Amino acid sequence: FVNAPALMQRIIVSLQNVAIDVADYERKRDFLFDELTNIGYSVVKPDGAFYMFPKSPTPDEIPFVEELKTQRILVVPGTGFGTPGHFRIAYCVDDSVLRNSIHGFKKAFEKYKAS
């Protein structure tokens, strides 16, 4: 369930002339990238889009994704995108969601790095 519903895919045609502020996404990307790399995550900074694929601190990302859920952080396992050992984060959310997630990302990372 990570794709847009069929209805929205049809509506998008009428939105072709609508512009967005790309700087807002760049700011969110930079914030999340800086915070995650400061914690110790390995991640390539995306050039575009609104998601990134950090490397899981464990080879099998599924248990780590489950741990993030306990921290109230919802990410998608990278295996579904052909990137096992990674997970996908969408940062097209409110700034407060990103800010409030950092503690959980840190706690989960520290738990798995200590293992």
TORKOLSE-474451 format. One line per field, with one value per residue: x, y, z of N, C-alpha, C in turn; residue number from 1. Coordinates in pm, 1 decimal, always signed. Each point is the difference from the previous one (the first is absolute). Layout:
n_x = X,...;
n_y = Y,...;
n_z = Z,...;
ca_x = X,...;
ca_y = Y,...;
ca_z = Z,...;
c_x = X,...;
c_y = Y,...;
c_z = Z,...;
gufi = NUM,...;
END
This chain:
n_x = +81.0,+102.7,-91.9,-11.2,-116.8,-71.4,-88.4,+97.0,+29.0,-131.4,-9.8,+114.0,-67.3,-101.1,+104.0,+10.9,-83.9,-15.5,+51.7,+109.1,+21.1,+89.9,+21.0,-130.7,-1.4,+74.0,-72.2,-110.0,+42.0,+43.5,-114.1,-75.7,+61.2,+3.8,-125.0,-37.2,+72.7,-49.8,-110.9,+32.8,-118.3,+9.6,+4.2,-41.0,+48.6,-133.2,+4.4,-96.9,-124.2,-68.7,+96.9,+47.7,+111.9,-13.3,+124.8,-57.7,+0.7,-96.2,+62.9,-80.7,-51.8,-59.4,+85.4,+87.1,-64.7,-7.6,+128.6,+16.1,-79.2,+80.4,+75.2,-106.8,+91.9,-67.2,+76.7,+53.5,-2.6,+129.7,-20.6,-109.8,+110.0,+36.7,-17.2,+21.7,-26.6,-101.6,-40.7,-124.5,+41.6,-125.4,+51.7,-105.8,+42.5,-83.6,+57.1,-110.8,-49.3,+70.6,-23.3,-125.0,+41.1,+74.8,-66.1,-107.4,+42.1,+30.5,-112.4,-65.9,+68.4,-8.4,-125.6,-6.4,+60.0,-74.2,-83.5;
n_y = -119.1,+0.6,-43.1,+106.1,+18.5,-87.9,+39.3,+2.6,-116.8,-8.4,+45.2,-61.8,-52.0,+26.5,-53.4,-20.9,+101.5,-86.1,+102.5,-61.2,+24.9,-24.8,+126.4,-13.3,-74.5,+92.8,+89.4,-66.2,-15.6,+125.6,+34.1,-84.0,+36.2,+126.7,-10.8,-68.9,+78.2,+99.2,-70.5,-13.7,+32.3,-97.9,+113.2,-23.1,+122.5,-6.5,-7.6,-89.3,+1.0,-79.8,-84.3,-74.3,-64.7,+26.9,-29.6,-116.4,+18.9,-73.4,-111.5,-53.7,+83.1,-115.5,-64.5,+67.8,-26.6,-122.2,+12.6,+52.6,-100.9,-65.2,+71.3,-58.2,-71.6,+42.7,-101.1,-11.9,-132.3,+10.2,-118.9,+64.4,+70.7,-125.2,+50.4,-132.3,-1.4,+56.1,+121.3,+18.6,+124.8,+33.7,+109.8,-41.1,+25.8,+30.0,+116.9,+13.9,-67.8,+71.6,+116.6,-40.2,-31.2,+104.5,+25.1,-37.6,+73.5,+91.2,-11.8,-14.4,+100.5,+66.6,-40.8,+21.4,+114.1,+0.5,-52.0;
n_z = +0.0,-80.9,-83.7,-78.7,+64.9,-67.4,+91.8,+90.0,-52.1,+3.1,+123.2,+13.9,-102.0,+82.8,+59.3,-130.1,+16.6,+97.0,+64.1,+40.2,+125.7,-91.9,+32.0,+12.6,-110.0,-57.3,+63.2,-29.6,-125.4,-2.3,+59.0,-71.5,-110.9,+39.2,+40.6,-108.0,-78.3,+71.6,-13.0,-128.1,-49.0,-86.6,-67.7,-123.5,-7.4,-2.9,-131.8,+7.9,-38.9,+77.8,-30.1,+100.3,-25.3,+129.2,+30.8,+13.4,+131.4,-56.5,-39.5,+90.7,-88.3,-20.3,+79.1,-72.9,-111.2,+50.9,+29.1,-119.6,-32.9,+83.3,-83.6,-56.0,-65.8,-104.6,-32.6,-120.6,+16.7,-12.7,+53.7,+33.6,+14.8,+28.8,+123.0,+3.7,+129.4,-65.8,+29.6,-37.8,+0.5,+14.4,-52.4,-67.7,+121.9,+95.5,+11.6,+70.2,-101.3,-84.5,+58.8,+13.2,-121.9,+13.9,+108.7,-66.7,-102.4,+90.6,+68.2,-114.3,-52.2,+113.1,-0.1,-131.5,+19.9,+109.0,-89.7;
ca_x = -81.0,+85.0,-30.0,-119.5,-120.9,-35.1,-72.4,+96.2,+79.0,-81.2,-16.2,+128.0,+5.2,-53.5,+87.8,+127.6,+48.3,+16.7,+141.6,+28.6,+124.9,+98.4,+88.1,-56.4,+45.3,+145.5,+20.4,-36.1,+103.0,+124.7,-19.1,-1.5,+131.9,+95.0,-31.0,+28.3,+144.2,+55.8,-26.2,+89.2,-54.9,+63.7,-104.9,+37.1,-90.4,-70.5,+1.3,-137.7,-105.9,-32.1,+28.7,+139.0,+18.6,+113.4,+40.6,-37.8,+117.2,+7.4,-11.7,-142.0,-67.0,-136.3,-10.4,+24.8,-123.4,-94.6,+42.8,-41.2,-143.8,-18.8,+33.3,-104.2,+56.2,-40.5,+83.8,-27.7,+120.9,+61.0,-11.6,-107.8,+48.5,+123.7,+114.5,+1.8,+94.9,-30.8,-142.1,-41.9,-66.1,-58.0,+7.4,-102.4,-90.2,+14.5,+129.7,-6.7,+12.4,+143.5,+69.3,-38.2,+46.6,+145.4,+29.9,-27.6,+104.9,+122.2,-18.8,+3.1,+135.3,+86.9,-36.1,+52.0,+146.3,+48.3,-20.4;
ca_y = +119.1,+118.3,+71.2,+83.7,-69.6,+19.2,+126.0,+109.8,-8.8,+60.4,+142.5,+69.8,+62.1,+136.5,+79.8,+16.5,+138.0,+39.0,-0.4,-16.6,+60.7,-106.4,+34.7,-59.9,-138.9,+1.3,+28.1,-122.6,-99.0,+37.5,-21.4,-142.4,-53.5,+43.8,-64.6,-143.6,-24.3,+32.9,-115.5,-106.9,-71.5,+16.0,+31.7,+86.6,+115.2,-1.8,+121.2,+38.4,-78.3,+36.6,-114.6,-44.8,-140.8,-25.5,-137.6,-52.1,-40.6,-145.8,-45.8,-23.4,+122.9,-23.8,+20.4,+140.4,+71.2,-31.2,+78.3,+139.0,+8.1,+15.8,+139.4,+75.7,+44.9,-91.3,-1.0,-116.4,-79.2,+20.8,-120.0,+22.1,+92.5,-54.1,+45.7,-67.4,+57.7,+143.0,+28.6,+121.7,+104.4,+111.8,+121.4,+94.4,+9.5,+123.0,+15.2,-51.6,-145.8,-26.7,+36.1,-92.7,-135.4,-12.6,-73.9,-141.5,-50.0,-13.7,-108.0,-127.4,-19.0,-34.7,-134.1,-98.7,+9.5,-60.5,-146.9;
ca_z = +0.0,-6.7,-124.3,+3.6,-44.9,-141.3,-15.6,+1.4,-122.0,-107.3,+28.9,-15.0,-132.8,+8.6,+86.0,-68.8,+5.9,+140.0,+38.7,+142.2,+43.3,+14.1,+112.1,+120.7,+1.9,+20.7,+142.4,+72.9,-32.1,+66.9,+143.4,+30.0,-33.1,+102.9,+127.9,-7.1,-8.3,+131.3,+86.3,-43.4,-114.6,-130.2,-97.0,-111.0,-6.5,-129.0,-82.1,-28.4,+64.6,+138.0,+85.0,+0.9,+33.9,+89.8,+23.2,+130.9,+78.0,-4.2,-139.1,-28.7,+43.7,+48.6,+145.5,+32.5,-35.7,+108.4,+116.3,-23.0,+28.0,+144.8,+27.0,-70.4,-127.5,-106.0,-119.4,-83.3,-24.4,-130.7,-82.8,-96.4,-103.0,-54.0,+79.6,+129.6,+94.7,+8.7,+18.4,-69.5,+79.1,-74.4,+81.1,-45.3,+114.2,+76.5,+67.3,+136.8,-8.7,-16.6,+125.6,+106.3,-29.6,+16.2,+123.5,-26.6,-88.3,+79.6,+96.2,-73.5,-50.3,+112.7,+44.9,-93.2,-3.9,+123.0,-9.6;
c_x = +85.8,-21.6,-126.7,-120.6,-33.5,-71.2,+97.8,+87.9,-74.9,-12.6,+126.8,+12.4,-48.7,+88.0,+134.6,+57.0,+17.1,+147.5,+13.2,+132.4,+100.9,+91.7,-50.5,+44.5,+150.9,+32.7,-30.6,+105.5,+128.3,-8.5,+11.9,+136.3,+101.8,-22.8,+36.4,+149.6,+69.1,-20.4,+96.1,-51.7,+84.6,-110.9,+56.4,-102.2,-67.0,+13.1,-140.8,-95.1,-25.7,+14.1,+148.5,+5.3,+121.4,+30.9,-42.6,+126.8,+13.5,-17.6,-144.1,-77.2,-137.3,-10.4,+24.3,-122.1,-105.7,+36.4,-39.4,-149.9,-25.1,+32.9,-98.8,+52.2,-33.8,+89.0,-32.0,+129.8,+52.5,-11.4,-106.3,+37.9,+131.8,+124.3,-1.9,+109.4,-15.6,-148.2,-31.0,-73.8,-56.2,+3.7,-94.4,-109.9,+23.9,+134.6,-0.7,+13.6,+147.8,+75.8,-27.1,+49.0,+147.2,+36.2,-20.7,+102.1,+129.1,-9.7,+9.4,+140.5,+93.5,-28.4,+62.4,+150.8,+61.6,-8.8,+116.9;
c_y = +126.2,+78.0,+82.3,-80.2,+37.1,+132.7,+117.6,-1.9,+61.8,+151.4,+78.9,+70.4,+144.3,+91.7,+31.5,+141.5,+51.4,-12.0,-19.7,+68.2,-111.2,+26.5,-60.5,-145.9,-9.3,+22.6,-122.8,-108.8,+28.9,-22.6,-147.9,-63.6,+35.5,-72.1,-148.9,-27.6,+36.6,-114.9,-113.3,-81.2,+28.3,+22.0,+91.9,+113.0,+3.0,+133.6,+50.4,-87.8,+47.6,-119.5,-32.2,-143.1,-19.1,-149.7,-38.6,-34.4,-151.9,-45.0,-26.5,+118.4,-23.1,+14.7,+145.8,+86.0,-23.5,+77.9,+146.7,+17.6,+17.9,+142.3,+95.2,+63.5,-104.7,+21.4,-128.2,-77.4,+19.8,-118.4,+17.3,+93.0,-47.4,+46.2,-67.2,+59.0,+149.5,+15.1,+135.0,+92.3,+103.9,+123.0,+109.0,+9.0,+133.3,+2.6,-58.5,-152.4,-37.2,+27.4,-103.5,-142.4,-21.1,-79.4,-150.0,-62.1,-23.6,-118.3,-137.2,-29.8,-44.9,-140.5,-105.3,+6.2,-63.9,-152.5,-69.6;
c_z = +0.0,-129.6,+17.0,-49.0,-144.9,-22.1,-5.9,-124.3,-118.1,+19.3,-30.7,-134.7,+6.3,+85.1,-65.1,+9.5,+143.1,+36.3,+151.0,+31.2,+29.3,+119.3,+131.0,+13.4,+22.2,+147.5,+84.0,-22.2,+76.8,+150.2,+34.1,-28.0,+108.7,+131.8,-2.3,-7.3,+131.1,+98.9,-35.6,-116.8,-123.6,-101.5,-107.3,-5.7,-137.3,-73.5,-28.6,+78.3,+142.3,+92.8,-7.2,+50.6,+91.4,+9.8,+141.3,+78.1,+12.0,-144.8,-43.2,+55.3,+63.3,+152.5,+40.5,-31.7,+108.1,+126.7,-16.9,+25.3,+149.5,+44.7,-68.7,-128.2,-104.4,-122.8,-76.0,-20.5,-142.2,-92.9,-107.4,-113.4,-60.6,+73.8,+137.4,+89.3,+16.6,+32.2,-62.2,+96.0,-96.7,+90.1,-50.0,+105.9,+69.7,+72.4,+140.5,+2.1,-13.1,+130.2,+108.8,-24.1,+36.6,+126.0,-21.3,-93.0,+77.9,+95.2,-68.3,-50.2,+111.6,+52.1,-90.0,-13.8,+125.5,-2.9,-61.2;
gufi = 1,2,3,4,5,6,7,8,9,10,11,12,13,14,15,16,17,18,19,20,21,22,23,24,25,26,27,28,29,30,31,32,33,34,35,36,37,38,39,40,41,42,43,44,45,46,47,48,49,50,51,52,53,54,55,56,57,58,59,60,61,62,63,64,65,66,67,68,69,70,71,72,73,74,75,76,77,78,79,80,81,82,83,84,85,86,87,88,89,90,91,92,93,94,95,96,97,98,99,100,101,102,103,104,105,106,107,108,109,110,111,112,113,114,115;
END
